[in-house]
Amino acid sequence: MNPLRIALPSVLALAIAGCAGLQRDARGSGAPPPMAASASVVVREAFLGAPRPGDELDSLATWIDAEGATRVIATAKSTHRLVIFDGDTGAHVGDAGSHGRGPGQFSRPNGIAAFGDLLFVTERDAPRVQVLALPGFTHLASFGDEELRSPYGIWVHETAPGTLEAFVTDSFMEGADHRTVPPAAELDRRVHHYRVGSDGDGDGVHAVHLGAFGATGGNGVLHMVESIAGDPARQRLLIADEDTRHGSTLHEYGFDGRYTGRSLPMGTFTGEAEGVALWDCGADAGYWLAADQTLPQTGFHLFDRSTLAPRGSFRGEVTANTDGIALHAAATPRFQAGVLYAVHDDRALAAFDLAEVIRALDLDPACAH
């Protein structure tokens, strides 16, 4: 079977998670994350899973299995594997992969994206992107090893039947300690663009590098990048620059790789702008959601899908220091209006019922259906 022609669930929500923060990343300063502003509304977690401190969980993606159960797949950087959770309970249901650079092995996996029954995983230390077939996590292909230096985040969408487009952030650093942002002239390779399709015989996956981009001057420079997500209806990418030394925020780029001249205002994020996801509510409606990596709780900020105007913020009772998120807008047995998954302090999976978010922030009720 052609893996790119697997039928896709029409309500499957794709969300690309954010990645490692300055405090634990080799590029960072070692400083603790900032304290969060206290103005956001509190939305209690629907669940907070058992802690897994050894894994160093980072990014999240969701997938619906053949029985209709929602699975949350997390990258585990320190144990070099993928960790799978039940989407309704948060229970750990399995692992995939081991340390190494062979097919199906991982060398510090970071970003992750699911599309239908395909799973894309970036590996910072390989460096490459692996394409796996679900449910067996079977290796289909790898790409990017000739262009990528330190890949972190990834976002994938379909451009035509059997053809996908992938945007991969590449946050390579310089210096003996790999903590120095490269000169501006090198920042034009912060995001790599690929077309992913079937091999000529229809039995494999092939990727074509379409180029790289990133502003080298002005407000749209991408100093330290991980999280990236897109809106195909507007040909819009939102890319999180998490370098607080230059003011962490989200920058808007087009699918053509050009900075649009628009970024969220400085000061929008108290800490680091991390996981980014589009909450598609149908037609022209919806919101962008981004994590503000802070203590004692993470702030989750919402913005109008079209104008990027702020639409409110919330925080959980416990969830803190969040890297990755996955916004699953499809109904599950437990979460009829959908669910937001978030990593808590690199060690646990948290979930927020989107019905409660809608109620707390007085959002468009159409997003509950």
CORBELRA-V554384 format. One line per field, one symbol per residue. ss: DSSP state (H for helix, E for strand, C for the rest). psi: psi as a letter, one per 30 degrees, with the letter a starting at -180 (. if undefined). burial: 1 if it has 24 or more other ideal C-beta (glycine too) atoms within 12 Angstrom, else 0. Layout:
# CORBELRA-V554384
ss=???
psi=???
burial=???
This chain:
# CORBELRA-V554384
ss=CCHHHCCCCCCCCCCCCCCCCCCCCCCCCCCCCCECCCCCEECCCCEECCCCCCCCEEEEEEEECCCCCEEEEEEECCCCEEEEEECCCCCEEEEECCECCCCCCECCEEEEEEECCEEEEEECCCCEEEEEECCCCEEEEEECCCCCCCEEEEEEEEEECCEEEEEEEECCCECCCCCECCCHHHHHHCEEEEEEEECCCCCCEEEEEEEEECECCCCCECCCEEEEEEECCCCEEEEEECCCCCCCEEEEEECCCCEEEEECCCCCCCCEEEEEEEEECCCCCEEEEEEEECECCCEEEEEECCCCCEEEEEECCCCCCCCCEEEECCCCCCCCCCEEEEEECCCEEEEEEHHHHHHHHCCCHHHHC
psi=kjfggkkkkfgkkkkklaakleffkffaffllllkllgflkkjkkeljlkkiffeikdlkllkkafggkkkkkkkjeeghlkkklkfffgkkfllkllkaglkflkjikdlkkkjbgkkkkkjegeklkkklklffhkkelklfffekeikdlkkklkflkgklkkkkkjhkllleghgkklleffgghfkkkkkkaklefgfakkkkkflllkkglafgkjejkdkklljffghkkkkkjgjffgjkakkkllfggkkfgklkkkfekebkkbkkkkjjgkbglalkkkkjjllfkkkjkkkkeefgkkgllllafeklhkdllkjjfkkleeifglkkkkkjhgflklkkkfeeeeeeghljffff.
burial=011101010001111111111111111100001101000111101111100100111111111110000111111111111111111111011011100000011111111111111111111111111111111010111111001111111111110001011111111110000000110000111111111111000000111010011110000111111111111001011111111101111111111010110111000111111111111110000111111111111111111110010111111101111111111111110010111111111111111111111101101100110
